[in-house]
Amino acid sequence: MKSKISNTARTFHWRQNVVYIAFVVVVVVFSILLTDSGFLKISNILNIVRQTSIISIIAIAMTFVICAGELDLSVGALVGLTSLTCAMALSSGYGILGALGAGLGTGALFGLANGLLVSRLSIPSFIVTIGTSSVANGVAMWITGSAPVPIDHEAYLFAFGTGDIGGAVPVLLVWLVVAAVIGNFVLKRTRYGRRVLATGANPVAARFTGINVKNIKLSVMLLMGVVTGLGGMLYAGRMYTGRYTLGDGAELDAIAAVILGGAALSGGKGSIIGTIVGAFLIGMVNNGLIIMGLNVSQQLIIRGLIVILAVAFGYKNSKQ
């Protein structure tokens, strides 16, 4: 009996740390294979940070959604739409405050709609967000005729995308650190975080303990919308433009990062730090594949396999 308990504990410990093991393995393998290609050069590491920070921020919010037992598949389309509303506000002369209002407001509106449909009408979140994804994508294409909207506001570009603090620290990394500290504290150290986890683990039991499950689900979907709005603004700043295709595949990368980071797909369990490591694991793989010279189609195949493996692992993990 003692041996069986010990084996179970070791298995659980391995599952909790698999993303960190995979991260180290990927770094070692790419370092060996791409020694002459500059994989470990500071410039490339900073490039990975810039490429991965935005999806990491989005994945932090997705952690709350998945921990509450829900999914949001509208993220990619909403990133594109918010990048456009933000860029349009800037081009119309409303400045950074106007861009913030447009980007975050658009994200909040869609997040609220998702939350109300999920929590009040009890429609499964993956169905709701597939629908709102189509709406967001259609609106983004309609308001600009599918054309990109360029951004030339220097202060905005520095603060929300291309800036380097002290000439060395990407401003996107600062955004990520702030989001990580807040997200980790809220999920692990506050009553709200405990209620999110309890809602995902067992919504019926959560109701009996006095938790308003509907409001929790509404709040995580609203949070997802607001953070996605921020993500769209950061994408726009990094790419110097708003474009309806900027967020293509962002929802899959975010979900994969959360599941790789140790979250249970069924809810009730998740880690902000694990999510960020999962996002950087995916980012490093993408970067390594590009350096190796794989074409876009091959990269998509491997990214798809990563998503499948992550979801399969998350499903198995939720059964433990």
C-alpha positions in Angstrom: 0.0 0.0 0.0 2.8 2.4 0.9 4.6 1.7 -2.4 1.3 2.4 -4.3 0.9 5.8 -2.5 4.5 6.7 -3.2 4.1 5.9 -6.9 1.0 8.0 -7.1 2.7 10.9 -5.5 5.6 10.7 -7.9 3.2 10.6 -10.9 1.4 13.6 -9.6 4.7 15.4 -9.0 5.8 14.6 -12.6 2.5 15.9 -14.0 2.8 19.2 -12.1 6.2 19.9 -13.5 6.1 18.5 -17.0 6.0 22.0 -18.6 9.2 23.0 -16.8 10.9 19.8 -17.9 9.7 20.3 -21.5 10.9 23.9 -21.4 14.5 22.8 -20.4 14.5 20.0 -22.9 13.5 22.4 -25.8 16.1 24.9 -24.8 18.8 22.2 -24.7 17.8 20.6 -28.0 17.5 23.9 -29.9 20.8 25.2 -28.4 22.6 22.1 -29.7 20.9 22.0 -33.1 21.0 25.7 -33.7 24.4 26.6 -32.2 25.6 28.3 -35.4 22.3 30.0 -36.0 22.2 32.3 -33.1 19.4 30.7 -31.1 20.9 31.8 -27.8 22.0 35.2 -28.9 20.6 38.0 -26.8 19.0 39.5 -29.8 17.1 36.3 -30.5 16.1 35.9 -26.9 14.7 39.4 -26.9 12.9 38.6 -30.1 11.2 35.6 -28.4 10.2 37.8 -25.5 8.6 40.3 -27.8 6.8 37.6 -29.8 5.6 35.7 -26.8 4.7 38.4 -24.2 1.4 39.4 -25.7 0.0 35.8 -26.0 1.3 35.2 -22.4 -0.8 38.2 -21.2 -3.8 36.8 -23.0 -3.2 33.4 -21.6 -3.1 34.7 -18.0 -6.7 35.8 -18.5 -7.5 32.5 -20.2 -6.2 30.7 -17.1 -9.1 32.3 -15.1 -11.6 31.3 -17.7 -10.4 27.6 -17.8 -10.1 27.5 -14.0 -13.8 28.4 -13.9 -14.6 25.6 -16.2 -15.2 27.6 -19.4 -13.5 28.3 -22.7 -13.2 31.4 -24.9 -12.7 30.8 -28.6 -13.5 34.4 -29.6 -10.0 35.7 -28.6 -8.3 35.6 -32.0 -11.1 37.5 -33.8 -11.5 40.0 -30.9 -7.7 40.8 -31.0 -8.1 41.8 -34.6 -11.2 43.9 -33.9 -9.7 45.7 -30.9 -6.5 46.4 -32.8 -8.6 48.1 -35.4 -10.8 50.2 -33.1 -7.6 51.3 -31.3 -5.8 52.2 -34.5 -8.9 54.0 -35.8 -9.1 56.1 -32.6 -5.5 57.1 -33.0 -5.9 58.0 -36.6 -8.9 60.1 -35.8 -6.8 62.2 -33.3 -8.2 60.9 -30.0 -4.8 60.1 -28.7 -3.7 57.4 -26.3 -6.6 57.8 -23.9 -9.0 57.5 -26.9 -7.2 54.4 -28.0 -7.4 52.9 -24.5 -11.1 53.6 -24.4 -11.7 52.1 -27.9 -9.6 49.0 -27.4 -10.6 48.1 -23.8 -14.2 49.2 -24.4 -14.5 46.9 -27.4 -13.0 44.0 -25.5 -15.2 44.7 -22.5 -18.4 44.8 -24.6 -17.7 41.4 -26.2 -16.6 39.9 -22.9 -19.8 41.1 -21.2 -21.9 39.7 -24.0 -20.1 36.3 -23.7 -20.4 36.4 -19.9 -24.2 37.1 -20.0 -24.9 34.5 -22.5 -22.9 31.9 -20.6 -24.0 32.8 -17.1 -27.6 33.9 -17.6 -28.7 31.7 -20.4 -26.5 28.7 -19.6 -25.3 28.4 -23.1 -22.0 26.4 -23.3 -19.1 28.9 -23.6 -17.5 27.3 -26.6 -20.7 27.7 -28.6 -21.2 31.3 -27.5 -17.7 32.3 -28.2 -17.6 30.6 -31.6 -20.6 32.8 -32.5 -19.1 36.0 -31.1 -15.9 35.2 -32.8 -17.7 35.3 -36.1 -19.4 38.6 -35.1 -16.1 40.2 -34.1 -14.4 39.0 -37.3 -17.3 40.3 -39.5 -17.4 43.7 -37.7 -13.6 44.1 -38.1 -13.8 43.4 -41.8 -16.8 45.6 -42.3 -15.6 48.8 -40.6 -12.4 49.0 -42.6 -13.3 47.1 -45.8 -10.7 44.5 -44.7 -7.9 47.1 -45.0 -5.3 47.6 -42.3 -5.1 50.9 -40.4 -1.5 52.1 -39.9 -0.3 53.7 -36.6 2.3 56.4 -36.5 1.7 57.7 -33.0 5.2 57.5 -31.5 4.2 57.6 -27.8 1.7 54.9 -28.3 4.1 52.7 -30.3 6.7 53.0 -27.5 4.3 52.3 -24.7 2.3 49.6 -26.3 4.7 47.7 -28.5 8.1 48.7 -29.8 9.6 50.5 -26.9 12.7 49.4 -25.0 13.2 50.7 -21.4 16.8 51.7 -20.9 17.5 50.5 -24.4 17.5 46.9 -23.3 14.2 45.9 -21.6 11.3 45.4 -24.0 8.2 47.3 -22.8 6.1 44.3 -23.7 8.1 42.4 -21.0 7.1 45.0 -18.4 3.4 44.6 -19.4 3.8 40.8 -18.9 5.5 41.1 -15.5 2.8 43.4 -14.2 0.0 41.1 -15.6 1.8 38.0 -14.1 2.2 39.5 -10.6 -1.4 40.7 -10.5 -2.8 37.5 -12.0 -0.8 35.2 -9.7 -1.8 37.1 -6.6 -5.5 37.2 -7.5 -5.7 33.5 -8.4 -3.7 32.2 -5.5 -4.0 34.8 -2.7 -7.5 36.3 -2.9 -11.0 35.1 -2.1 -12.0 35.8 -5.7 -9.3 33.5 -7.0 -10.4 30.7 -4.6 -14.0 31.1 -5.7 -12.9 30.9 -9.4 -11.1 27.6 -8.6 -14.1 26.3 -6.6 -16.5 27.1 -9.4 -14.5 25.2 -11.9 -13.8 22.2 -9.6 -17.5 21.7 -8.6 -20.1 24.3 -9.4 -22.8 22.6 -7.4 -20.7 22.4 -4.3 -19.6 26.0 -4.9 -23.3 27.1 -4.9 -23.9 25.3 -1.5 -21.0 27.2 0.0 -22.5 30.5 -0.9 -20.5 31.3 -4.1 -22.5 33.1 -6.8 -21.4 30.8 -9.7 -23.2 32.8 -12.3 -21.4 36.0 -11.3 -18.0 34.2 -11.2 -18.5 32.9 -14.8 -19.7 36.4 -15.9 -16.6 38.0 -14.3 -14.1 35.7 -15.9 -15.6 36.1 -19.4 -15.6 39.9 -18.9 -12.0 39.8 -17.7 -11.1 37.8 -20.8 -12.6 40.4 -23.0 -10.8 43.3 -21.3 -7.4 41.6 -21.4 -8.0 40.5 -25.0 -8.7 44.2 -25.7 -5.3 45.0 -24.2 -3.7 42.2 -26.2 -5.2 43.7 -29.4 -3.7 47.1 -28.5 -0.3 45.6 -27.9 -0.4 43.7 -31.1 -1.3 46.9 -32.9 1.6 48.7 -31.3 4.1 46.0 -32.1 3.0 45.7 -35.7 2.5 49.4 -36.3 -1.0 48.7 -37.6 -4.5 47.5 -36.7 -5.5 44.5 -38.9 -8.4 42.0 -38.6 -6.0 39.1 -39.0 -3.6 40.0 -36.2 -5.1 37.6 -33.7 -5.4 34.5 -36.0 -4.8 31.4 -33.9 -4.3 33.4 -30.6 -7.0 31.5 -28.8 -5.4 28.1 -29.6 -2.0 29.3 -28.4 -3.5 30.7 -25.2 -5.5 27.6 -24.4 -2.4 25.4 -25.2 -0.3 27.5 -22.9 -2.8 27.2 -20.1 -3.1 23.5 -20.4 0.6 22.9 -20.8 1.0 25.0 -17.6 -0.8 22.5 -15.6 -4.5 23.6 -15.7 -7.2 21.0 -15.8 -9.4 21.4 -18.9 -12.5 20.7 -16.8 -11.6 23.5 -14.5 -10.7 23.9 -10.8 -6.9 23.9 -11.3 -4.4 26.2 -12.9 -1.1 28.1 -12.5 -0.2 31.6 -13.8 3.5 30.8 -13.7 2.9 27.5 -15.4 0.8 29.3 -18.1 3.6 31.8 -18.8 6.2 29.0 -19.1 3.8 27.1 -21.4 3.5 30.2 -23.6 7.2 30.7 -23.8 7.6 27.0 -24.6 5.4 27.4 -27.6 7.1 30.7 -28.5 10.5 29.0 -28.4 9.3 26.1 -30.6 7.9 28.6 -33.1 11.2 30.6 -33.1 13.3 27.5 -33.4 11.3 26.2 -36.4 11.6 29.5 -38.2 15.4 29.5 -37.7 15.5 25.9 -38.9 13.9 27.2 -42.2 10.6 25.3 -41.9 7.9 26.9 -44.1 4.6 28.2 -42.8 2.7 25.0 -43.6 5.2 22.9 -41.7 5.1 25.3 -38.7 1.3 25.1 -38.7 1.4 21.3 -38.6 3.7 21.3 -35.6 1.7 24.0 -33.8 -1.4 22.0 -34.3 0.3 18.9 -32.9 1.3 20.9 -29.8 -2.3 22.1 -29.3 -3.5 18.5 -29.6 -0.9 17.2 -27.2 -1.7 20.0 -24.7 -5.4 19.4 -24.8 -5.0 15.6 -24.6 -2.7 16.1 -21.6 -5.1 18.5 -20.0 -8.0 16.1 -20.5 -6.0 13.2 -18.9 -4.9 15.5 -16.1 -8.5 16.5 -15.3 -9.3 12.8 -14.8 -6.7 12.3 -12.1 
